[in-house]
Amino acid sequence: MRYPIIIHPDQRLQEKAEPIEYITDEIVALLDDMYETMVAHDGIGLAAPQIGKKLRIAVVEVDEGDRFDFINPEIIERKGTSIDVEGCLSIPEVYGTVERADEVTVRYYDREGSEMEVTAYGYLARAFQHEIDHLDGKLFIDQLIDQIKPEDLERYMEEHADD
């Protein structure tokens, strides 16, 4: 099932999500529905608050076939920093630069209830941080360094491809 995306300035995007106490069939089905919704909207990540669910779950897939289903994720380590462009399904046509850690280690539960840790670098680390921020009621626009107009995005990306 595909969900509609909640659009800023909807206040639900700024509320802290509630931890999952038990991983049920409904939670697993919701992860699958979130993934389907994310893909249908051409996204690389989606957090439950973005579909109106105040639950601490998110899905991320930067590279096809490398999907992460996060239940109660928390960043336990950060290293380095970089500035890069971000956008968000909940804030259409808004892009801008944000400073984030280059490397993060995330502890979470998978859909089977196993505690997991993953260390991510670069763009994947950025995606993890962006989605976990959603679970904490934080939006990328709250951290913008410079906003980039949609019509300037492609040129900006070309000019900074080697950064």
C-alpha positions in Angstrom: 0.0 0.0 0.0 1.3 3.4 -0.9 0.9 6.3 1.5 0.6 10.0 0.7 3.6 11.9 1.8 3.1 14.5 4.6 4.2 17.9 3.3 5.9 20.7 5.3 4.7 22.8 7.2 2.6 20.0 8.7 3.4 19.9 12.4 3.6 16.1 12.5 6.9 16.4 10.8 8.3 18.2 13.8 7.1 15.7 16.5 9.4 13.1 18.0 8.5 9.6 17.0 7.7 6.9 19.6 9.9 3.9 20.0 8.6 0.5 18.9 8.1 -1.8 21.8 7.3 -5.0 19.8 8.0 -5.9 16.2 4.6 -7.1 15.0 3.4 -8.3 11.6 1.9 -4.8 11.2 5.2 -3.1 11.7 6.9 -5.4 9.1 4.0 -4.7 6.7 4.4 -1.0 7.4 8.1 -1.2 6.5 7.2 -2.8 3.2 4.5 -0.1 2.5 7.0 2.6 3.4 9.5 1.1 1.0 6.9 0.9 -1.8 5.9 4.6 -1.1 9.5 5.7 -1.1 10.2 4.0 -4.5 7.0 5.4 -6.0 8.1 8.9 -5.0 11.6 8.4 -6.3 13.2 8.8 -2.9 16.2 7.2 -1.2 14.8 7.3 2.3 11.5 7.6 4.2 10.7 7.9 7.9 7.4 7.0 9.4 6.5 10.6 10.4 6.6 11.5 6.7 3.5 9.3 6.2 1.8 10.4 9.4 2.9 7.6 11.6 4.5 8.7 14.9 6.7 5.6 15.0 10.5 5.3 15.2 11.0 3.4 11.9 12.6 4.3 8.6 13.7 2.8 5.3 16.7 3.7 3.3 18.0 2.5 -0.1 20.7 4.5 -1.7 22.0 1.7 -4.0 19.4 -0.6 -5.5 19.2 -3.8 -3.6 20.9 -2.4 -0.5 17.9 -1.7 1.6 18.0 -0.8 5.3 14.9 -1.2 7.5 15.5 0.7 10.7 13.5 0.0 13.8 14.4 2.3 16.8 17.7 3.5 15.1 20.2 5.6 17.0 23.5 7.0 15.9 26.1 5.8 18.3 29.2 7.2 16.6 30.0 10.1 14.2 33.3 10.9 12.5 34.4 13.8 10.2 32.1 16.3 8.5 31.2 17.3 5.0 28.8 19.7 3.3 26.6 18.4 0.5 23.2 19.0 -1.1 20.0 17.5 0.3 16.3 17.5 -0.6 13.3 15.8 1.0 10.1 14.2 -0.2 8.2 16.2 2.5 9.7 19.5 1.3 9.3 19.4 -2.5 11.4 21.6 -4.7 13.6 22.8 -1.8 17.3 21.9 -1.9 20.3 23.2 -0.1 23.6 22.4 1.6 23.8 20.8 5.0 26.8 19.8 7.1 26.7 16.2 8.4 29.1 13.6 9.6 31.1 11.8 6.9 30.8 8.5 8.8 28.1 7.2 11.2 27.5 4.0 13.1 23.8 3.2 13.6 22.4 0.7 16.1 18.9 -0.5 15.3 16.6 -3.5 15.2 15.9 -5.3 11.9 12.5 -6.7 10.9 13.3 -10.0 12.7 14.0 -8.2 15.9 17.8 -8.7 15.8 19.9 -5.9 17.2 22.2 -4.7 14.4 25.0 -2.1 13.9 26.0 -0.7 10.6 28.7 1.8 9.7 28.1 4.0 6.7 30.2 6.5 4.8 29.5 9.4 2.5 26.1 9.6 0.8 24.7 6.6 2.7 25.8 8.1 6.0 24.0 11.4 5.0 20.8 9.5 4.2 20.9 7.7 7.5 21.3 11.0 9.4 18.6 12.7 7.4 16.0 9.9 8.1 17.0 9.6 11.8 16.6 13.4 12.1 13.0 12.9 10.9 12.4 10.5 13.8 13.6 13.2 16.1 11.3 15.9 14.6 14.2 17.6 12.8 14.1 18.8 9.2 17.0 19.4 6.9 15.8 23.0 6.2 16.5 23.7 9.9 20.2 23.1 9.2 20.5 24.7 5.8 23.7 26.5 5.0 22.7 27.7 1.5 19.5 27.1 -0.3 19.7 26.1 -4.0 16.9 27.0 -6.4 15.5 23.9 -8.2 16.5 25.5 -11.6 20.1 25.8 -10.3 20.4 22.3 -8.8 21.8 20.5 -11.8 24.4 23.2 -12.5 25.4 23.2 -8.8 25.8 19.4 -8.8 28.0 19.5 -11.9 30.2 22.3 -10.5 30.7 20.4 -7.2 30.9 16.8 -8.6 34.6 16.4 -7.6 34.2 18.0 -4.1 
